[in-house]
């Protein structure tokens, strides 16, 4: 098999491609020789092709579309619900989906799956949906990968959406990964930016990779729907307008699609905290500097006063001061709250990867060189045990609690 | 019981640095490791094998040097490994990757449980595990934090959700993706290291897997990366100095509106 990318004789040895390669896959031994592409490192991202001013890099073209892309219309949003409650991520998707639908001149549709769920359609319409596809069946009372997946696959094949957005939640990521494979769609995970390319009308999907060290913009030129999961708290929620009207389409689904091989036996809610930190607007997080499980309660007091979720660094979780579901960072959750308190957290890169896109970061640490201060909006160098109770007290006073 | 663990070799991301002159990721000299989440998958495979008997096969798709990741898994106790490597796979996105791994698992033929980490630390997609399940038409349990029981026919596992956990029963074969909470990966043993050194690791190419050329590499990948850039680094802000009695009220006053706004 011939190489999928080559530097041709048009090359003038300028070295622009060497600099452009984000993966360090192109090297140039000396100034007057052609650069060499290491195919083991190359991901065929095409950055070098764009950077080359002499049209000297040839890259294999993808086989073009074998389907009629114009048959795919509308922007869809998966309406995630837990026990009948529409999750806030859905409203964020509707807010963003509205903009995309308007720039494409298409309808914004929500897909609502559940049991006794039809009455929730109006909430979705109020938040901007022009049309709601509803599948209301007892078998869909709670999330099941196979049944939910089968139903979405059927609806996509039936109605052919152009864009399909879903929250990058546990459910969303498990679910649409199945759907995308089955309908031969491209799927981009955990997007933090979406827009429409004005020329091609393709969806441009921007997402962090390498723990946020690089950003990549991805498109799906030859397949539809263009599917993406979207990170919590990045997009603005659509504002509800209760008088808004829209269409509700009750969809029939054959029995066999509702069957699942895997079954949920039970659900056990977390007792420690009811706050899902991925959804929290404020997070108070503690690290190694908290020193003990007892001291962690100091931090919970501040969280209570602020109505905040409790987060933790890996060190705190590994010491069993707090459950793993609270871990923020590369091996835990990625969060994007309005305010993030990092208390006794030094700010290792793995932790920063999970929280550095928070709007406001407040760091308290006794080490003035702690890396957390490099990302903190407000930094306090000092003894957290002296500062934290005072901070809690002051918030209590100011917030009138 | 036959356990197949899918692993990925990734750069040790703590070492990923950005070249300030060229503004690109410097990967030279970066140590390659097994994706941290896959370490938990390997460990869980080994634990299950101890309980039920059987074999643990490690499967990795990547460049020839991913062979090292497989050897590391053998050093931990895996019985054997297979490398799926071919230039024809270059440019694979999660669609093509899950297809290719599924074809390799088909070729392995006899398996009861497929274990994956919840996601890779470089791409962070969490899409390949469920993708494999769909390509093989199998049920899946994602974000597994504990396996409660397993027998020849079925498995019961706890799946971590945002607000608690679910207990899910699935018939075998099935695909699991695991989170960190599930176990503590062991260190390689001396005996394991010897085995890893001696192990013969077959390399399967696209032709060996009977892959449809339209479904692999660039052609099999619906998504295309059009731009890669470095986000503007976050700037450090204000360091509050002086006496806590002074700066705490100042800080709280600054944050008050944001806190009230966030509460809505």
Interface residues (C-beta under 8 A of the other chain):
Chain A: X1 X3 X4 X19 X20 X21 X22 X23 X24 X39 X40 X41 X42 X43 X44 X45 X46 X47 X50 X60 X62 X63 X82 X145 X146 X149 X169 X170 X171 X173 X174 X177 X178 X180 X181 X182 X184 X185 X186 X187 X188 X189 X190 X204 X208 X209 X210 X211 X212 X213 X214 X215 X216 X217 X218 X219 X220 X221 X222 X223 X260 X261 X262 X263 X264 X265 X266 X267 X268 X269 X270 X274 X276 X278 X279 X281 X282 X306 X307 X324 X325 X327 X330 X331 X332 X337 X338 X339 X348 X349 X350 X353 X356 X359 X360 X361 X362 X373 X374 X375 X376 X377 X378 X379 X380 X381 X382 X386 X387 X390 X391 X394 X395 X398 X399
Chain B: X11 X13 X14 X16 X18 X22 X24 X25 X26 X27 X28 X36 X37 X63 X64 X65 X86 X87 X88 X90 X91 X93 X94 X95 X98 X99 X121 X122 X123 X124 X125 X126 X127 X129 X130 X131 X133 X134 X135 X138 X139 X140 X141 X142 X143 X145 X156 X159 X160 X161 X162 X163 X164 X165 X166 X167 X168 X169 X170 X171 X174 X179 X180 X181 X214 X217 X218 X219 X221 X222 X223 X224 X225 X226 X227 X228 X229 X230 X231 X234 X236 X237 X238 X239 X240 X241 X244 X245 X247 X248 X249 X251 X252 X253 X254 X255 X256 X258 X259 X260 X261 X262 X263
